[in-house]
Amino acid sequence: MSTPTEHRIVQARILAYAQEIGWTFVPREEAEARREGSLFLEGVLEGKVGELNPRWGEGVGVLLARFPGN
């Protein structure tokens, strides 16, 4: 019998569900390269904020400044 892991019990299910509802999986190496030292994929974040909240007009820099360590 295999040992339960967080990945198998939780993460794999969340990743599968996210892909089922249309999210795109980005492998770790690609995500790290695209983040360029930031905590976030800034272009993706900015696009989604604009899509989900069309009245947001301050830009991604203002949003990212609200997250410590970014």
N, C-alpha and C positions, 0 to 999 in steps of 0.2 A: 504494500500500500504506500502511495506517495504522500509526502508531507504537505499539508496545506500551506499555501503562501498567499500573501496579500495580492500578488499579481493574479494568481489563478482564481482566487475567491472574489476579488473586488475589481481590480483594474481591468482585467480582460473583459469582463461583462460590461463595464462602463465604456470601454473603447468600442466594443461591438455595437452597443446601443447607439453611441454617438455617430458611428458610421452609418447605421441604419436610418438615422434621421437626417442624413445629408452632410455631416461634418466630414472633413478630410483629415485622415491620419497623416501626421508629419513625423518621420523618423527623427530620433533624438539628434543625430549628427546634423541633419538638415536644419532642424529647428535652432540648434546652437549657432550654426553659421548664419542663419537669417536674422537672429536676434542681435547680432553684432554687439554683444556685451550688455544688452538690455535684458530685463526680465520678460519682455513681451515681444511678439512679432508686431512691431509698431504699425506697419502698413495694414496688416490684417485687422488689428485693433481699431485703427482709425476708420477703416472701411465699415466694420461692423457697428461701431458706435454711430456713425452717420446713417447707416441703414436702419438700425433699431430705434434711433432717436434723431430724426431729421432736424429738430430744432437745436441740436448741439452745434454750436458755431465757434467754439473756442480753439479747436485744433487738438491734435493728439498730444502735443507738448504740455499743454495745460493739464490734461487728464493724467499723463504719466507723472507729472510733478506731484500728484497727490499720493503716489505710492512710494514709501520710503525705500531706499536702496536701489532705485532704478536709475 
